[in-house]
Amino acid sequence: MKIEGIYLVTEKYGELNHLTVCRLALKGGVRIIQYREKQESTRVMVEEARKIRKLTRDYNALFIVNDRVDVALFSEADGVHVGQKDASVSDIRKFFGSRFIVGVSVRTVEEALLAEKEGADYVAVSPVFDTTTKEDAEKGVGLESLRVIAESVGIPVVAIGGINKDNLASVIQSGADAVAVVSAITRSNDPEKAARELVETFNSLKGR
């Protein structure tokens, strides 16, 4: 499967846990899920990831784990997403080869080109807009930086950070192949409906 379309990054919010959010998003048409958890123990994370892995298989969706290569391995995920301070793409490739999807968060053209050179399958420009979802998120890089990065690399570009249905068109027009969202789905009154609307809007803007 290609890295394209609406891409959910999970969070626990209110009464919603990771698995429930994933189920609703998948029912709404999302076909890429990234499990992101920072607080739980490794054991709990592996248990949750395995449940999400089973669910994504039921929907023929890609399953990516944020940061934790070990959790991705133990849950038989399709891949892992890492930041600039995490394990390098080249090191991950030494152990997993080409079968494993590796995504990298970037803010600059230089970081994007290096990720591509090391063998990343996609880069995620993060954050595009200012966001409060991720506590340590830096200031948004803006649409122009997204456009320049998209024009500079030959691998899929994912846009993330402060994206919702209202600004989705501008992100796609700036060259994003996929759009990752968190709160636009997880903090909606109806996550399944929100996911469906985002998927339909994305497909419409892409002429599908």
N, C-alpha and C positions, 0 to 999 in steps of 0.2 A: 504493500500500500504506500501511496505517496504521502508526503507531509503537505497536506493542503486542507483547506476548509476551516471550520471552527474547532478549536483545540481547548479543551477544558483543563485548567489546573485546579486541583481540588483544595478545599479548605473545609474545616468544621465551622459551622456558623449557626448559632441558636440551637435548635433541636436537630439540625441536619448533621449527620456524620458523613465521612468520606464515601462510604458505600451507597448510601441513599442518594447523595448528590450525583454520583456516577450513574446510578440506575436511571434517575430522572433525565439527566443529560443525554444518555444513550437513547432513551425512548424518544427524546426530542430530535434525534438525528445526528448528534455529535459522534465522530468516529475516531477521535484521538483524545486519550485521557492521560494526564500526568498526575501521579500521586505525589503530593507534597505535604510532608509532615515533619515538624521540627522538634516536637516536644516528647513524643512517646519513646519507649524503649525499642531497641532493635527487634525484640521478640514480638511486641505488639505491631510494629510496622510490617514485619514479614507476614503476620496473620492477616492484617488488613489488605496488604498488597496481593496476597494469594486469592482473597475473595474478589477483589477488583479484577484480577487477571482472569478468573473464571467468568465473570460477568462480561468483560470485554470480548472474550472468545465467543460468547453467545451472540454478540452483536457484530462479530467480525470487525472489531475495532482495534486500533493500536494502543498498547499500554506502555507508558514511559514512567520511570521512577525518577524523582528529583534528587540529585546529589548522590544518593546512596547506591553505589555499585553493588554492594553486598546484598541489599534488599532486592535490587533488580534481579540479581542472579538467583537468589533463593525463591523468588516468586515466579521465575520464568518469564519475566517481562520481555517486551520486544526491544527495550533499550533504556538508556539513562540520559538525563539532562544535567549538565554540569555548568558551574559558573567559572569565573576567571581564577578563583582561589581553590577550586576543587582539583581532582585528578585530571591530568592532561588527556587529550584525545589519543595521542600516540601511546600512552601507557595503557589506556583502556583497550585499545586495538590489539596490543600484544597478547592480552588474555582472551579476548572475545572474538577477534577477527572481524571480518566484514559483515557477518550475519547480524551483529548487534547494532541497533540504531544509536547514534551518539549525537546529541544536540548540545550547543554551547551558547550561553548568554554572552552578548557582545554589546558594546556601546559605540565602538569606532570602526572605521574601515580597516584599520590595521589589525584589530582583534578578529574581525570577521575573516580577513584574508589568511591570517595565521591558522584559525580554526579549520578553514577549508583545506589549507596546505597539509595540516596534520591528519586530515581524513574525516572531519565532521560531516554528518549527513545533512545537517541544517544548522543555521544560526538563528538565535532569537534576539531581536533588537529590544533591549529592555532597560528601563521602561520607555515607551514612546511618549506617553503623557504622564503627568504626575499622578501617583497613586498612593492610597493609604492602605491597600490590601496587604502589602508586604512591608513589615516594619522598618527594614533596613534599606528600602528602595531609595535610589538616588533620584535626582531631578530628571524629569523626562527629557529625552534627547531631541524630540520633535520630529515632524514629518519629513523635513528636508534631510536630516541625517538618515532616516529610514530609507528614503529614496536613493541616496548616494550609496548606502551599503547594498541595497538590492541591485543596483546597477553594477556593483563592483565584484560580486561573487556569482559563481555558477551553480550554487546549491540553493535549495529552498530557504526562503527567509520568513520567519515567524515574527509577527509583531505582538508585543504584550505590554500591558501597563495602561490602565485608565481607559480601556477600549469598551465601547458599548454600541448599541444599535444606532445611536445618533451620529457617532463619528466613524462608524465602520467604513463607510464609502471612502472617506478621505484616506484611510489607512490602506485600503485595497488599491486606490489610485496611486498611492506612493510606492507600490511595488510588492506588497506583502503577498506571499503565496498562502499563508495560513494566519489565522488570528487567534491568539490565545487569550482567554478571558477567565476571570475568577468571579468577582462580585456581580458581574452582569448576569450570571446564572445563579451562583450560590446564595446571593442576598436578595434575589427576586422573590416576590410573593408567590410566584408559580414557576419554579425552576424548569420544569419540563416545557412549559409554554415559552419561557424566555429563550431556552435552547433552540426550540423549533423556529422561533422568529429570527434568531441570529443566523441559523443555518439557511433558512429560506432567503433572507436578505443577502447573505454572502453569495449564494448560488445565483440569485437574480442579478447581482452586480457583476458576476463573472460570466453571465450569459448562459447559464445552465438551465 
